């Protein structure tokens, strides 16, 4: 039976990311959100001169991945997909292998 007054559904497709009450931005797990996440990764790589934030070697658009400055694993920091924080550079683009080696640890960036 079709309800005569269905509840309106909120579509997550309209927004690429959501802003949390504490100011963090989180890209949604939708095609629009994934495109925004990739756009931010490439913007960080460009601002770094296409150098990896951890090892300092050259990157290409295919090898660049998003690295969160504050590790997200092991009950640590909360996810924040912003590119800058209060005018200061935040997060970095790194090689996929460097990102995997760093894991959830907090490591200072060589290039930022």
N, CA and C atoms as an extended XYZ file, in Angstrom:
336
Properties=species:S:1:pos:R:3:atomname:S:1:resname:S:1:resid:I:1 pbc="F F F"
N         0.839       -1.173        0.000 N   UNK     1
C         0.000        0.000        0.000 CA  UNK     1
C         0.891        1.246        0.000 C   UNK     1
N         0.563        2.211       -0.818 N   UNK     2
C         1.307        3.467       -0.897 CA  UNK     2
C         0.699        4.441        0.097 C   UNK     2
N         1.537        4.992        0.932 N   UNK     3
C         1.090        5.943        1.940 CA  UNK     3
C         0.668        7.240        1.261 C   UNK     3
N        -0.468        7.818        1.639 N   UNK     4
C        -0.942        9.037        0.967 CA  UNK     4
C        -0.069       10.259        1.259 C   UNK     4
N         0.641       10.242        2.370 N   UNK     5
C         1.507       11.362        2.720 CA  UNK     5
C         2.906       10.831        3.052 C   UNK     5
N         3.675       10.484        2.035 N   UNK     6
C         5.002        9.926        2.327 CA  UNK     6
C         5.936       10.980        2.916 C   UNK     6
N         6.870       10.506        3.730 N   UNK     7
C         7.866       11.405        4.296 CA  UNK     7
C         8.802       11.864        3.185 C   UNK     7
N         9.156       13.128        3.188 N   UNK     8
C        10.107       13.585        2.167 CA  UNK     8
C        11.479       12.979        2.439 C   UNK     8
N        12.159       12.606        1.387 N   UNK     9
C        13.497       12.028        1.527 CA  UNK     9
C        14.528       13.089        1.210 C   UNK     9
N        15.532       13.139        2.050 N   UNK    10
C        16.629       14.059        1.785 CA  UNK    10
C        17.622       13.361        0.883 C   UNK    10
N        17.970       13.990       -0.175 N   UNK    11
C        18.940       13.426       -1.098 CA  UNK    11
C        20.335       13.892       -0.713 C   UNK    11
N        21.262       12.984       -0.613 N   UNK    12
C        22.644       13.336       -0.322 CA  UNK    12
C        23.384       13.730       -1.597 C   UNK    12
N        22.753       13.539       -2.723 N   UNK    13
C        23.381       13.843       -4.002 CA  UNK    13
C        23.558       15.346       -4.223 C   UNK    13
N        22.817       16.173       -3.509 N   UNK    14
C        22.881       17.607       -3.745 CA  UNK    14
C        24.170       18.233       -3.251 C   UNK    14
N        24.758       17.681       -2.237 N   UNK    15
C        25.921       18.292       -1.611 CA  UNK    15
C        27.126       17.365       -1.699 C   UNK    15
N        28.270       17.933       -2.049 N   UNK    16
C        29.493       17.148       -2.160 CA  UNK    16
C        30.089       16.867       -0.777 C   UNK    16
N        29.877       17.781        0.165 N   UNK    17
C        30.431       17.595        1.518 CA  UNK    17
C        29.482       18.213        2.529 C   UNK    17
N        29.678       17.825        3.777 N   UNK    18
C        28.880       18.415        4.848 CA  UNK    18
C        29.823       19.066        5.861 C   UNK    18
N        29.364       20.112        6.466 N   UNK    19
C        30.150       20.829        7.462 CA  UNK    19
C        29.605       20.467        8.834 C   UNK    19
N        30.478       19.997        9.701 N   UNK    20
C        30.092       19.586       11.038 CA  UNK    20
C        30.013       20.811       11.958 C   UNK    20
N        29.328       20.712       13.109 N   UNK    21
C        29.204       21.853       14.032 CA  UNK    21
C        30.550       22.421       14.491 C   UNK    21
N        31.591       21.571       14.553 N   UNK    22
C        32.904       22.068       14.984 CA  UNK    22
C        33.730       22.628       13.829 C   UNK    22
N        33.155       22.703       12.617 N   UNK    23
C        33.828       23.311       11.481 CA  UNK    23
C        34.479       22.339       10.517 C   UNK    23
N        34.585       21.064       10.912 N   UNK    24
C        35.198       20.086       10.017 CA  UNK    24
C        34.350       19.909        8.767 C   UNK    24
N        34.997       19.658        7.638 N   UNK    25
C        34.289       19.345        6.402 CA  UNK    25
C        34.557       17.887        6.061 C   UNK    25
N        33.507       17.163        5.696 N   UNK    26
C        33.626       15.751        5.356 CA  UNK    26
C        32.969       15.529        4.003 C   UNK    26
N        33.751       15.048        3.032 N   UNK    27
C        33.205       14.756        1.709 CA  UNK    27
C        32.305       13.530        1.814 C   UNK    27
N        31.144       13.605        1.175 N   UNK    28
C        30.176       12.511        1.210 CA  UNK    28
C        30.649       11.325        0.376 C   UNK    28
N        30.105       10.162        0.674 N   UNK    29
C        30.444        8.948       -0.066 CA  UNK    29
C        29.464        8.761       -1.224 C   UNK    29
N        29.348        9.791       -2.039 N   UNK    30
C        28.513        9.763       -3.238 CA  UNK    30
C        29.421       10.122       -4.404 C   UNK    30
N        28.982        9.912       -5.633 N   UNK    31
C        29.821       10.315       -6.761 CA  UNK    31
C        30.216       11.795       -6.708 C   UNK    31
N        29.302       12.645       -6.280 N   UNK    32
C        29.594       14.069       -6.161 CA  UNK    32
C        30.648       14.321       -5.077 C   UNK    32
N        30.535       13.622       -3.951 N   UNK    33
C        31.497       13.762       -2.862 CA  UNK    33
C        32.868       13.214       -3.221 C   UNK    33
N        32.891       12.096       -3.920 N   UNK    34
C        34.168       11.515       -4.346 CA  UNK    34
C        34.879       12.427       -5.338 C   UNK    34
N        34.119       13.080       -6.220 N   UNK    35
C        34.709       14.026       -7.166 CA  UNK    35
C        35.293       15.235       -6.420 C   UNK    35
N        34.603       15.707       -5.391 N   UNK    36
C        35.101       16.824       -4.577 CA  UNK    36
C        36.376       16.422       -3.842 C   UNK    36
N        36.412       15.209       -3.306 N   UNK    37
C        37.584       14.698       -2.591 CA  UNK    37
C        38.792       14.655       -3.534 C   UNK    37
N        38.567       14.189       -4.759 N   UNK    38
C        39.639       14.104       -5.748 CA  UNK    38
C        40.097       15.498       -6.157 C   UNK    38
N        39.139       16.420       -6.307 N   UNK    39
C        39.463       17.799       -6.662 CA  UNK    39
C        40.343       18.432       -5.579 C   UNK    39
N        40.025       18.167       -4.333 N   UNK    40
C        40.829       18.707       -3.229 CA  UNK    40
C        42.225       18.088       -3.203 C   UNK    40
N        42.320       16.802       -3.523 N   UNK    41
C        43.624       16.139       -3.573 CA  UNK    41
C        44.504       16.785       -4.630 C   UNK    41
N        43.968       16.999       -5.814 N   UNK    42
C        44.737       17.606       -6.896 CA  UNK    42
C        45.082       19.063       -6.595 C   UNK    42
N        44.199       19.783       -5.906 N   UNK    43
C        44.491       21.166       -5.512 CA  UNK    43
C        45.660       21.211       -4.534 C   UNK    43
N        45.707       20.256       -3.589 N   UNK    44
C        46.828       20.201       -2.647 CA  UNK    44
C        48.120       19.860       -3.377 C   UNK    44
N        48.058       18.909       -4.316 N   UNK    45
C        49.257       18.520       -5.071 CA  UNK    45
C        49.788       19.703       -5.862 C   UNK    45
N        48.903       20.464       -6.437 N   UNK    46
C        49.328       21.637       -7.199 CA  UNK    46
C        49.955       22.692       -6.296 C   UNK    46
N        49.371       22.931       -5.131 N   UNK    47
C        49.918       23.930       -4.209 CA  UNK    47
C        51.291       23.499       -3.687 C   UNK    47
N        51.551       22.190       -3.654 N   UNK    48
C        52.840       21.654       -3.199 CA  UNK    48
C        53.844       21.530       -4.339 C   UNK    48
N        53.492       21.975       -5.527 N   UNK    49
C        54.405       21.869       -6.659 CA  UNK    49
C        54.572       20.437       -7.132 C   UNK    49
N        53.545       19.628       -6.957 N   UNK    50
C        53.542       18.206       -7.347 CA  UNK    50
C        54.674       17.433       -6.672 C   UNK    50
N        54.950       17.784       -5.414 N   UNK    51
C        55.913       17.060       -4.582 CA  UNK    51
C        55.160       16.373       -3.457 C   UNK    51
N        55.528       15.147       -3.133 N   UNK    52
C        54.885       14.392       -2.057 CA  UNK    52
C        55.117       15.103       -0.730 C   UNK    52
N        54.082       15.207        0.080 N   UNK    53
C        54.187       15.862        1.375 CA  UNK    53
C        55.029       15.099        2.379 C   UNK    53
N        55.246       13.800        2.162 N   UNK    54
C        56.009       12.996        3.116 CA  UNK    54
C        57.437       12.711        2.664 C   UNK    54
N        57.622       12.342        1.390 N   UNK    55
C        58.981       11.999        0.938 CA  UNK    55
C        59.621       13.099        0.107 C   UNK    55
N        58.839       14.026       -0.426 N   UNK    56
C        59.377       15.137       -1.194 CA  UNK    56
C        59.654       14.827       -2.657 C   UNK    56
N        59.404       13.605       -3.107 N   UNK    57
C        59.647       13.240       -4.503 CA  UNK    57
C        58.465       13.672       -5.372 C   UNK    57
N        58.694       13.711       -6.679 N   UNK    58
C        57.673       14.155       -7.629 CA  UNK    58
C        56.476       13.204       -7.642 C   UNK    58
N        55.279       13.788       -7.849 N   UNK    59
C        54.036       13.020       -7.943 CA  UNK    59
C        53.385       13.299       -9.289 C   UNK    59
N        52.488       12.424       -9.680 N   UNK    60
C        51.640       12.648      -10.848 CA  UNK    60
C        50.191       12.622      -10.358 C   UNK    60
N        49.251       13.074      -11.183 N   UNK    61
C        47.852       13.003      -10.754 CA  UNK    61
C        47.405       11.573      -10.418 C   UNK    61
N        48.006       10.575      -11.058 N   UNK    62
C        47.638        9.185      -10.791 CA  UNK    62
C        48.157        8.677       -9.446 C   UNK    62
N        49.281        9.227       -8.977 N   UNK    63
C        49.873        8.722       -7.731 CA  UNK    63
C        49.509        9.551       -6.508 C   UNK    63
N        48.881       10.712       -6.701 N   UNK    64
C        48.544       11.596       -5.580 CA  UNK    64
C        47.331       11.070       -4.812 C   UNK    64
N        47.457       11.017       -3.492 N   UNK    65
C        46.348       10.644       -2.620 CA  UNK    65
C        46.219       11.683       -1.513 C   UNK    65
N        45.059       11.722       -0.874 N   UNK    66
C        44.765       12.669        0.204 CA  UNK    66
C        45.306       12.101        1.505 C   UNK    66
N        46.104       12.880        2.213 N   UNK    67
C        46.593       12.451        3.522 CA  UNK    67
C        46.063       13.400        4.579 C   UNK    67
N        45.465       12.841        5.615 N   UNK    68
C        44.947       13.642        6.725 CA  UNK    68
C        46.066       13.890        7.724 C   UNK    68
N        46.292       15.151        8.055 N   UNK    69
C        47.374       15.522        8.967 CA  UNK    69
C        47.235       14.809       10.311 C   UNK    69
N        46.032       14.811       10.856 N   UNK    70
C        45.782       14.098       12.112 CA  UNK    70
C        45.297       12.703       11.757 C   UNK    70
N        46.030       11.693       12.185 N   UNK    71
C        45.657       10.319       11.876 CA  UNK    71
C        44.244       10.001       12.323 C   UNK    71
N        43.518        9.257       11.496 N   UNK    72
C        42.122        8.968       11.795 CA  UNK    72
C        41.929        7.640       12.486 C   UNK    72
N        42.882        6.770       12.426 N   UNK    73
C        42.701        5.422       12.950 CA  UNK    73
C        42.917        5.307       14.445 C   UNK    73
N        42.661        4.145       14.947 N   UNK    74
C        42.922        3.777       16.336 CA  UNK    74
C        42.245        4.717       17.339 C   UNK    74
N        41.041        5.189       17.013 N   UNK    75
C        40.299        6.040       17.938 CA  UNK    75
C        40.870        7.434       18.059 C   UNK    75
N        41.721        7.831       17.116 N   UNK    76
C        42.389        9.124       17.186 CA  UNK    76
C        41.533       10.257       16.671 C   UNK    76
N        42.122       11.096       15.842 N   UNK    77
C        41.468       12.290       15.334 CA  UNK    77
C        40.217       11.989       14.527 C   UNK    77
N        39.429       13.014       14.379 N   UNK    78
C        38.219       12.899       13.578 CA  UNK    78
C        38.535       13.357       12.160 C   UNK    78
N        37.849       12.801       11.201 N   UNK    79
C        38.104       13.105        9.802 CA  UNK    79
C        37.830       14.571        9.500 C   UNK    79
N        38.759       15.207        8.791 N   UNK    80
C        38.615       16.596        8.375 CA  UNK    80
C        39.229       16.723        6.988 C   UNK    80
N        38.405       17.026        5.996 N   UNK    81
C        38.853       17.066        4.605 CA  UNK    81
C        39.134       18.480        4.106 C   UNK    81
N        39.385       19.415        5.014 N   UNK    82
C        39.669       20.785        4.583 CA  UNK    82
C        41.091       20.899        4.050 C   UNK    82
N        41.310       21.908        3.185 N   UNK    83
C        42.636       22.159        2.629 CA  UNK    83
C        43.436       23.129        3.486 C   UNK    83
N        42.741       24.028        4.168 N   UNK    84
C        43.441       24.947        5.073 CA  UNK    84
C        42.611       25.140        6.327 C   UNK    84
N        43.295       25.522        7.378 N   UNK    85
C        42.661       25.690        8.676 CA  UNK    85
C        43.113       27.031        9.232 C   UNK    85
N        42.196       27.976        9.335 N   UNK    86
C        42.488       29.324        9.825 CA  UNK    86
C        43.634       29.973        9.044 C   UNK    86
N        43.620       29.819        7.725 N   UNK    87
C        44.641       30.431        6.875 CA  UNK    87
C        45.933       29.636        6.763 C   UNK    87
N        46.093       28.590        7.542 N   UNK    88
C        47.288       27.756        7.493 CA  UNK    88
C        47.001       26.512        6.665 C   UNK    88
N        47.993       26.049        5.922 N   UNK    89
C        47.812       24.832        5.134 CA  UNK    89
C        47.546       23.657        6.054 C   UNK    89
N        46.620       22.802        5.617 N   UNK    90
C        46.168       21.687        6.444 CA  UNK    90
C        46.024       20.486        5.537 C   UNK    90
N        46.459       19.325        5.973 N   UNK    91
C        46.451       18.104        5.174 CA  UNK    91
C        47.406       18.260        3.994 C   UNK    91
N        47.665       17.186        3.274 N   UNK    92
C        48.612       17.239        2.158 CA  UNK    92
C        48.320       16.126        1.161 C   UNK    92
N        48.845       16.297       -0.036 N   UNK    93
C        48.776       15.252       -1.052 CA  UNK    93
C        50.080       14.459       -0.962 C   UNK    93
N        49.972       13.147       -0.971 N   UNK    94
C        51.154       12.283       -0.858 CA  UNK    94
C        50.998       11.098       -1.798 C   UNK    94
N        52.115       10.393       -2.036 N   UNK    95
C        52.051        9.150       -2.810 CA  UNK    95
C        51.183        8.139       -2.052 C   UNK    95
N        50.534        7.260       -2.776 N   UNK    96
C        49.729        6.219       -2.138 CA  UNK    96
C        50.546        5.339       -1.218 C   UNK    96
N        51.765        4.981       -1.644 N   UNK    97
C        52.623        4.103       -0.825 CA  UNK    97
C        53.093        4.835        0.436 C   UNK    97
N        53.382        6.130        0.312 N   UNK    98
C        53.785        6.916        1.493 CA  UNK    98
C        52.620        7.022        2.472 C   UNK    98
N        51.423        7.178        1.946 N   UNK    99
C        50.217        7.276        2.768 CA  UNK    99
C        49.996        5.968        3.522 C   UNK    99
N        50.212        4.842        2.840 N   UNK   100
C        50.040        3.542        3.483 CA  UNK   100
C        51.098        3.315        4.569 C   UNK   100
N        52.334        3.751        4.311 N   UNK   101
C        53.402        3.604        5.302 CA  UNK   101
C        53.168        4.479        6.529 C   UNK   101
N        52.640        5.676        6.318 N   UNK   102
C        52.366        6.597        7.427 CA  UNK   102
C        51.258        6.048        8.314 C   UNK   102
N        50.274        5.426        7.688 N   UNK   103
C        49.112        4.878        8.391 CA  UNK   103
C        48.407        5.983        9.175 C   UNK   103
N        48.102        5.773       10.437 N   UNK   104
C        47.354        6.766       11.207 CA  UNK   104
C        48.253        7.580       12.134 C   UNK   104
N        49.564        7.425       11.967 N   UNK   105
C        50.486        8.195       12.817 CA  UNK   105
C        50.516        9.661       12.416 C   UNK   105
N        50.904       10.509       13.320 N   UNK   106
C        51.094       11.930       13.020 CA  UNK   106
C        52.561       12.118       12.694 C   UNK   106
N        52.830       12.460       11.447 N   UNK   107
C        54.188       12.635       10.951 CA  UNK   107
C        54.290       14.024       10.338 C   UNK   107
N        55.365       14.777       10.626 N   UNK   108
C        55.473       16.115       10.017 CA  UNK   108
C        55.697       16.025        8.515 C   UNK   108
N        55.107       16.964        7.783 N   UNK   109
C        55.251       16.990        6.343 CA  UNK   109
C        56.574       17.619        5.939 C   UNK   109
N        57.204       17.061        4.906 N   UNK   110
C        58.439       17.603        4.337 CA  UNK   110
C        58.082       18.767        3.439 C   UNK   110
N        57.055       18.585        2.613 N   UNK   111
C        56.570       19.609        1.689 CA  UNK   111
C        55.121       19.895        2.048 C   UNK   111
N        54.792       21.173        2.127 N   UNK   112
C        53.390       21.498        2.402 CA  UNK   112
C        52.981       22.711        1.741 C   UNK   112
